[in-house]
């Protein structure tokens, strides 16, 4: 069994060391469906960890409500909420082997030895640790230790699974591998999960939905595609991936003017003719050529990154643009100083009023 989570008008206010108060979470309301994985994403100090700790019961809300299913959880102590949390530090007992670490919580529940063995062995297989039951933590890699921490939570069969930046101690390649494994495992076991991270790529790759937080409040909520393709604000557009912010003027329902040049925009909803808007143009959504028309700029920096070439292009009256072009091994590189034509994809341009 797993629970939906309802958060209604939740606030958390802390006393400030300088006197007064600091609002860490401001009027947050969320519905998280049973079996879904929702990521709280945002910069340091945005309130995401405080919100997670209130769901877990480690912090008490100043006001508002938290429900698991139909049960109000505000006064429920952490050990009675039927949650499990995977921490950043793993928190593995160094004097216990893998089996004993995973079985620890089951012993506290006074289950029989046979049931403990069955459940631990099943979860070790599920997490790819089947042959590691008698290994000491010191004999494991960072990724294997993270799997032990995850197995220890799943074996408890919680109704809600919480993740507090669980991959931040791993190197980049292992982080990428582990986030795929966490997502696959979460989908297999079907536990409602709330995941906290400041890593945009991590959030995009594992989430059913992302909740972007800023200054204690929800800046936007949506699927990874919705948030990337249709950011609600300049903050969200700049935090999720990379973006060019370009000043433009509405010409008609299908186009805008940038530095006196018409650019096509699909489904423009920026307002009447003459309205000043800001375009969000992703670096990968711009085609470069040496055509002598359209929006023109000069390459001021060219960087070969293997799978892509990254360019900085100075455009008169439209600032400096970041552009990514795939497959530079085959397509070649534009040299610094080359004058190029920039053509953003009409479908990929997003308009901020």
C-alpha positions in Angstrom: 0.0 0.0 0.0 1.1 3.6 -0.7 -0.5 6.9 0.0 -1.2 10.1 -1.8 0.1 13.3 -0.1 -1.9 16.5 0.3 -0.2 19.7 1.5 -2.5 22.6 2.2 -1.4 26.1 2.7 1.8 25.0 4.6 4.0 27.6 6.3 7.1 27.4 8.3 8.6 30.3 10.2 11.9 30.2 12.1 13.2 32.6 14.6 16.1 34.6 13.2 19.4 34.8 15.2 19.3 38.6 14.7 15.8 38.8 16.1 12.5 38.6 14.2 11.5 35.7 12.0 12.4 34.1 8.7 9.7 32.5 6.5 11.3 29.3 5.1 8.1 27.9 3.5 5.3 30.2 2.3 1.8 29.0 1.7 2.7 25.8 -0.2 -0.2 23.7 -1.5 0.5 20.4 -3.4 -1.3 17.2 -4.4 1.0 14.2 -4.9 -0.8 11.2 -6.4 -0.2 7.7 -5.0 2.7 6.0 -6.6 4.1 9.2 -8.1 7.6 10.6 -7.8 7.7 14.3 -7.3 10.9 16.3 -7.1 11.3 19.5 -5.0 13.9 21.5 -7.0 15.5 24.8 -6.3 18.6 26.7 -5.1 20.0 26.5 -1.6 17.8 28.2 0.9 14.6 27.9 -1.2 12.7 25.9 1.4 12.7 22.4 -0.3 14.5 20.6 2.5 12.4 22.3 5.2 9.2 21.1 3.3 10.6 17.6 3.1 11.4 17.6 6.8 7.8 18.7 7.6 6.5 15.8 5.5 8.7 13.4 7.4 7.7 14.9 10.8 11.1 16.3 11.7 9.8 19.8 11.6 6.4 21.0 12.8 4.5 23.4 10.5 3.8 26.9 11.7 0.4 26.6 10.0 -1.3 24.6 7.3 -1.9 20.8 7.0 -0.3 17.6 5.7 -2.4 14.6 4.8 -1.3 11.1 3.8 -4.4 9.8 2.1 -7.2 11.1 4.4 -5.1 11.0 7.6 -3.9 14.4 8.9 -0.3 14.0 9.9 0.6 17.4 11.6 0.9 16.0 15.2 1.9 12.5 14.2 5.5 11.7 15.3 8.0 10.6 12.6 8.1 7.0 13.7 4.3 6.6 13.3 4.1 8.2 9.8 5.1 5.0 8.0 7.7 6.9 5.9 11.4 6.1 5.1 14.1 8.6 4.2 17.2 8.1 2.1 19.8 10.6 3.3 22.6 12.3 1.6 25.1 10.7 4.0 23.8 7.1 3.6 23.9 6.6 7.5 25.1 3.0 7.1 26.3 1.3 10.3 30.0 0.5 9.7 30.1 -2.4 12.2 27.2 -4.3 10.5 27.4 -6.1 7.2 25.0 -5.4 4.3 22.4 -7.9 5.4 22.4 -6.7 9.0 22.2 -3.0 7.8 19.1 -3.7 5.7 17.5 -5.9 8.4 18.0 -3.4 11.2 14.6 -1.8 11.1 12.8 -5.1 10.8 14.5 -6.3 14.0 13.0 -3.2 15.7 9.6 -4.4 14.5 10.2 -7.8 16.2 9.6 -9.8 13.0 10.5 -13.4 12.9 13.9 -14.4 11.7 12.4 -16.3 8.7 10.4 -13.2 7.6 13.4 -10.9 8.0 15.5 -13.2 5.9 12.9 -13.5 3.1 12.3 -9.7 3.0 15.9 -8.8 3.1 17.0 -11.3 0.4 14.1 -10.1 -1.9 15.1 -6.4 -1.5 18.8 -7.2 -2.0 18.0 -8.8 -5.3 15.7 -5.9 -6.2 18.5 -3.4 -5.6 21.3 -5.4 -7.3 23.0 -6.4 -4.1 22.2 -10.1 -4.1 25.8 -11.2 -3.8 26.8 -8.6 -1.2 24.8 -9.7 1.9 27.9 -10.4 4.0 30.1 -7.6 2.7 31.2 -4.9 5.2 30.3 -1.3 4.2 34.1 -0.6 3.9 34.2 -3.1 1.0 31.5 -1.3 -1.0 31.7 1.5 -3.6 29.8 4.7 -3.1 27.1 3.5 -5.4 26.8 0.2 -3.6 26.5 2.0 -0.3 23.7 4.1 -1.7 21.9 1.0 -2.8 22.2 -0.4 0.8 20.6 2.8 2.1 17.8 2.5 -0.4 17.3 -1.2 0.3 17.1 -0.5 4.0 14.2 1.9 3.3 12.3 -0.2 0.8 12.5 -3.4 3.0 10.3 -1.5 5.6 7.6 -1.3 2.9 6.8 2.4 3.8 3.7 4.2 2.4 5.9 7.2 1.5 9.5 7.3 0.5 11.6 10.5 1.0 14.9 11.4 -0.6 17.1 14.1 0.8 19.7 14.9 -2.0 20.8 11.2 -2.0 23.3 11.4 -4.8 25.2 14.5 -4.0 28.2 12.6 -2.6 28.7 10.6 -5.8 30.9 11.5 -8.8 29.1 12.7 -11.9 29.1 9.4 -13.8 27.9 7.4 -10.9 25.2 10.0 -10.1 23.9 9.6 -13.7 23.8 5.8 -13.3 22.2 5.8 -9.8 19.4 8.3 -10.7 18.3 5.9 -13.5 18.4 3.0 -11.0 16.4 4.9 -8.4 13.7 5.8 -11.0 13.4 2.3 -12.3 13.2 0.9 -8.7 10.6 3.4 -7.6 8.4 2.6 -10.6 8.8 -1.1 -9.9 7.8 -0.9 -6.2 5.3 1.9 -6.8 5.9 3.9 -3.6 4.8 7.5 -3.5 8.1 9.4 -3.4 9.3 13.0 -2.7 12.8 13.7 -3.9 14.8 16.8 -3.0 17.7 18.0 -5.2 19.3 21.2 -6.6 20.5 19.3 -9.7 18.3 20.1 -12.7 19.4 17.1 -14.8 18.7 14.8 -11.9 15.2 16.2 -11.4 14.4 16.1 -15.2 15.5 12.4 -15.5 13.6 10.8 -12.5 10.5 12.8 -12.0 6.8 12.4 -12.8 6.5 16.0 -11.8 8.8 18.8 -10.7 8.0 21.5 -8.1 10.4 24.4 -8.6 10.8 26.4 -5.4 12.1 29.9 -4.9 12.3 31.9 -1.7 10.0 29.4 0.2 7.2 29.4 -2.4 6.3 27.3 -5.4 7.5 29.0 -8.6 6.0 26.4 -10.9 4.8 22.8 -10.9 4.6 20.5 -14.0 6.1 17.6 -15.9 9.8 18.0 -16.8 8.7 18.8 -20.4 6.2 21.4 -19.3 8.7 23.2 -17.1 11.5 23.1 -19.6 9.4 24.1 -22.7 7.0 26.5 -21.0 8.6 28.1 -18.0 6.3 30.3 -16.0 9.0 32.9 -15.2 12.5 34.1 -16.0 13.6 32.5 -12.7 12.3 29.0 -13.8 13.6 29.4 -17.3 17.1 30.2 -16.0 17.1 27.6 -13.3 16.0 24.7 -15.5 18.6 24.2 -18.1 20.2 27.2 -19.9 18.4 29.9 -21.8 18.9 33.0 -23.9 16.7 35.9 -22.8 16.0 38.1 -25.8 14.0 41.3 -25.9 11.4 41.4 -28.7 8.3 43.2 -29.9 5.1 41.5 -31.0 4.4 42.0 -34.8 1.4 39.7 -35.2 0.1 36.3 -34.0 3.0 34.4 -35.6 6.0 36.6 -35.2 8.1 39.0 -33.3 10.8 41.5 -34.1 14.3 41.1 -32.6 16.8 43.8 -33.5 14.6 44.7 -36.5 14.5 41.1 -37.8 11.3 39.1 -37.9 11.4 35.8 -36.1 8.6 33.2 -36.3 7.0 32.1 -33.0 4.5 29.3 -32.9 1.3 30.0 -30.9 2.3 33.5 -29.8 0.3 34.7 -26.8 2.3 37.7 -25.9 -0.3 40.4 -26.3 -1.3 43.0 -28.9 0.9 44.3 -31.7 3.7 46.4 -30.3 3.8 44.7 -26.9 7.4 44.3 -25.5 8.1 40.7 -24.5 11.1 38.5 -23.5 11.8 35.4 -25.5 13.2 32.3 -23.9 15.4 30.6 -26.5 17.2 27.4 -25.5 20.7 27.0 -26.9 19.9 23.8 -28.7 16.9 25.3 -30.5 18.9 27.6 -32.7 20.2 26.6 -36.1 23.4 28.3 -37.4 24.3 28.9 -41.0 26.3 31.3 -43.2 23.2 32.6 -45.0 23.4 36.3 -45.6 20.0 37.1 -44.3 17.9 37.0 -41.1 19.3 37.6 -37.6 23.1 37.9 -37.9 25.9 37.6 -35.3 29.6 37.1 -34.9 31.1 34.0 -33.2 33.1 35.3 -30.2 33.9 31.9 -28.7 33.7 28.4 -30.0 34.1 25.4 -27.7 34.4 21.7 -28.8 32.7 19.4 -26.2 32.7 16.2 -28.2 29.0 15.6 -28.8 28.2 19.3 -29.2 29.9 22.5 -30.2 29.1 25.5 -27.9 29.2 29.0 -29.3 29.0 32.5 -27.9 27.6 34.7 -30.6 27.4 38.5 -30.4 24.2 39.8 -32.1 24.0 43.6 -32.7 21.2 45.1 -30.5 20.3 41.6 -29.2 23.1 40.8 -26.8 25.2 37.6 -26.7 23.6 34.3 -27.5 24.6 30.8 -26.4 24.1 28.2 -29.1 24.7 24.5 -29.1 25.2 22.6 -32.3 25.2 18.7 -32.3 27.8 16.4 -33.9 30.7 18.8 -34.5 32.9 15.9 -35.5 30.9 15.6 -38.6 29.5 19.1 -39.0 32.8 21.0 -38.3 33.3 24.1 -36.2 32.6 27.8 -37.0 35.8 29.7 -36.2 35.9 32.7 -33.9 35.1 35.8 -36.0 32.8 34.0 -38.4 29.6 35.9 -39.2 26.6 33.5 -39.0 22.9 33.6 -39.3 20.8 32.5 -36.3 17.4 30.8 -36.8 15.5 29.8 -33.7 13.0 27.0 -34.0 9.6 28.7 -34.0 8.1 25.8 -32.0 10.8 26.0 -29.3 10.7 29.7 -28.6 8.7 30.5 -25.4 7.4 34.0 -24.7 7.5 35.7 -21.3 5.2 38.7 -21.1 
